[in-house]
Amino acid sequence: MKLARLFFPLLLLVITSCSSVRVSTDYDTKVNFQNFKTFAFYKPGIDKADISDLDKKRIMRAIEAELVAKGMQKSSTPDVLVSLFTKSRERINVNDNFGWGVGYGWGWGWNPWMWGGAGRLNVNQYTEGTLFVDVIDAKQKELIWQGIGSGALSMRSVERREARIKVFVKEIMEEYPPGMEKKK
């Protein structure tokens, strides 16, 4: 019973930490974001992103859906331009299970009956991706807002990849425009 009380909260923490997106934003505090009603994508910036064209389309569709949900409209004469940039890197988690033997319950200790069983390393390799979403004042040609989201990427299937992209974009775009009340 004691083991179960400790195991399930730990499992929940691991599951939620793997699915979360860490987000940070920065913006020009002198800009009135209420003046911006229309947007378009900044093709030269998006073309430089080092990801597949299919993923670029997925990201752009997700950004468009989020901006439209906020009341903005796509336009050929936009108030703001939206660009994106991506980075990825391989990450490795190493967990040492030393001392998690049966004879002493949950915790550190030495157990002669678990000789060779304790001290096993669990190694997990994954890709961490970072998505930068830039909002540029179309008239001034200046960056006015940037959202950055980082987290583990899922490469298993097209459906999971698309779902993960939507989560990244939704989490980032929740912070745009700055100063607005969050809708929960």
C-alpha positions as CSV (number, residue, x, y, z in Angstrom):
1,M,0.0,0.0,0.0
2,K,2.8,2.3,0.9
3,L,4.5,1.6,-2.4
4,A,1.2,2.4,-4.3
5,R,0.9,5.8,-2.6
6,L,4.4,6.8,-3.7
7,F,4.3,5.2,-7.1
8,F,1.2,6.8,-8.6
9,P,2.0,10.4,-7.9
10,L,5.5,9.8,-9.3
11,L,4.0,8.2,-12.4
12,L,1.6,11.1,-12.8
13,L,4.5,13.6,-12.6
14,V,6.5,11.7,-15.2
15,I,3.5,11.5,-17.6
16,T,2.6,15.2,-17.3
17,S,6.2,16.3,-17.5
18,C,6.7,14.4,-20.8
19,S,3.6,16.0,-22.4
20,S,4.2,19.6,-21.2
21,V,5.5,22.4,-23.3
22,R,7.7,25.0,-21.6
23,V,6.7,28.4,-22.9
24,S,8.3,31.8,-22.6
25,T,7.4,35.1,-24.4
26,D,8.9,38.5,-24.9
27,Y,7.3,41.6,-26.4
28,D,7.7,45.3,-27.1
29,T,5.9,47.0,-24.2
30,K,5.4,50.2,-26.2
31,V,3.2,48.5,-28.8
32,N,-0.6,48.5,-28.6
33,F,-1.5,45.0,-29.7
34,Q,-5.3,46.0,-29.8
35,N,-4.5,47.8,-33.1
36,F,-3.7,44.6,-34.9
37,K,-6.6,42.9,-36.6
38,T,-5.1,41.1,-39.6
39,F,-2.1,38.8,-40.2
40,A,-0.2,37.0,-42.9
41,F,2.7,34.6,-42.8
42,Y,6.2,35.8,-43.5
43,K,7.3,33.4,-46.2
44,P,11.0,34.4,-46.3
45,G,11.3,33.6,-42.6
46,I,9.3,30.4,-42.8
47,D,11.3,29.1,-45.8
48,K,14.4,29.3,-43.6
49,A,13.0,27.0,-40.9
50,D,14.9,23.7,-40.9
51,I,11.9,21.4,-40.9
52,S,9.9,19.5,-43.5
53,D,7.4,21.4,-45.6
54,L,4.6,19.2,-44.2
55,D,5.5,20.3,-40.6
56,K,5.7,23.9,-41.7
57,K,2.1,23.5,-43.1
58,R,1.0,21.9,-39.8
59,I,2.5,24.7,-37.7
60,M,1.0,27.4,-40.0
61,R,-2.5,25.9,-39.9
62,A,-2.3,25.6,-36.1
63,I,-1.1,29.3,-35.8
64,E,-3.8,30.4,-38.2
65,A,-6.5,28.6,-36.2
66,E,-5.3,30.1,-32.9
67,L,-5.2,33.7,-34.4
68,V,-8.6,33.4,-36.0
69,A,-10.0,32.1,-32.7
70,K,-8.7,35.4,-31.2
71,G,-10.6,37.4,-33.7
72,M,-7.9,38.1,-36.2
73,Q,-8.3,37.6,-40.0
74,K,-5.8,36.5,-42.6
75,S,-5.2,39.2,-45.1
76,S,-3.1,40.2,-48.2
77,T,-2.5,43.6,-46.5
78,P,-1.8,42.5,-42.9
79,D,-1.2,44.5,-39.8
80,V,1.3,41.8,-38.6
81,L,3.4,39.2,-40.2
82,V,4.0,35.8,-38.5
83,S,7.2,33.9,-38.9
84,L,8.6,30.8,-37.3
85,F,11.9,29.2,-36.5
86,T,12.7,25.8,-35.1
87,K,15.6,24.0,-33.3
88,S,15.9,20.5,-32.1
89,R,18.4,18.5,-30.2
90,E,18.8,15.0,-28.9
91,R,18.4,14.6,-25.2
92,I,19.3,11.6,-23.0
93,N,17.7,10.8,-19.6
94,V,19.8,8.4,-17.4
95,N,18.1,7.1,-14.3
96,D,20.1,5.0,-11.8
97,N,17.8,2.4,-10.0
98,F,20.5,1.4,-7.5
99,G,19.0,0.4,-4.2
100,W,15.4,-0.1,-5.3
101,G,15.3,-3.7,-4.1
102,V,12.6,-5.8,-2.7
103,G,13.9,-6.6,0.8
104,Y,13.8,-3.0,2.0
105,G,10.6,-1.7,0.4
106,W,10.7,1.6,-1.4
107,G,14.0,3.3,-0.7
108,W,17.8,2.9,-0.5
109,G,19.4,-0.2,1.0
110,W,21.3,-3.3,0.3
111,N,19.6,-6.6,-0.4
112,P,21.7,-9.7,-0.8
113,W,18.8,-11.5,-2.5
114,M,18.7,-8.8,-5.2
115,W,22.4,-9.2,-6.0
116,G,22.9,-8.1,-9.7
117,G,19.3,-6.7,-9.8
118,A,19.9,-3.4,-8.2
119,G,21.9,-0.6,-9.8
120,R,20.5,-1.0,-13.3
121,L,20.6,2.1,-15.4
122,N,17.6,3.2,-17.5
123,V,18.6,5.2,-20.5
124,N,15.9,7.1,-22.5
125,Q,16.8,9.1,-25.6
126,Y,14.4,11.6,-27.1
127,T,14.3,14.7,-29.3
128,E,13.5,18.0,-27.7
129,G,12.2,20.6,-30.1
130,T,11.9,24.3,-29.8
131,L,9.4,26.4,-31.8
132,F,9.8,30.2,-32.1
133,V,6.8,32.1,-33.3
134,D,7.6,35.7,-34.2
135,V,5.1,38.5,-34.7
136,I,6.4,41.4,-36.8
137,D,4.8,44.8,-37.3
138,A,4.1,44.8,-41.0
139,K,4.5,48.6,-41.4
140,Q,7.5,49.1,-39.2
141,K,9.1,45.7,-40.2
142,E,10.1,45.2,-36.5
143,L,9.7,42.2,-34.2
144,I,7.0,43.1,-31.6
145,W,6.3,39.7,-30.0
146,Q,8.1,36.3,-29.7
147,G,6.7,33.1,-28.2
148,I,9.0,30.1,-27.6
149,G,7.9,26.6,-26.8
150,S,10.1,23.7,-25.9
151,G,9.3,20.1,-25.2
152,A,9.7,16.5,-26.2
153,L,8.6,15.7,-29.8
154,S,6.7,12.6,-30.9
155,M,7.8,11.1,-34.1
156,R,5.8,7.8,-34.0
157,S,2.9,8.7,-36.3
158,V,1.5,11.5,-38.4
159,E,-1.5,11.8,-36.1
160,R,0.7,12.1,-33.0
161,R,3.0,14.5,-34.7
162,E,0.1,16.7,-35.8
163,A,-1.4,16.6,-32.3
164,R,1.9,17.5,-30.7
165,I,2.3,20.5,-33.0
166,K,-1.1,21.7,-32.1
167,V,-0.2,21.5,-28.4
168,F,3.0,23.4,-28.9
169,V,1.2,26.2,-30.9
170,K,-1.8,26.4,-28.6
171,E,0.5,26.7,-25.5
172,I,2.6,29.4,-27.2
173,M,-0.3,31.4,-28.6
174,E,-2.1,31.5,-25.3
175,E,0.3,34.2,-24.4
176,Y,-0.6,36.4,-27.5
177,P,-1.6,39.2,-27.4
178,P,0.2,40.2,-24.2
179,G,-1.9,41.8,-21.5
180,M,-5.1,40.0,-22.4
181,E,-7.1,38.0,-19.9
182,K,-6.6,34.2,-20.4
183,K,-9.8,32.3,-21.2
184,K,-9.9,29.0,-19.3
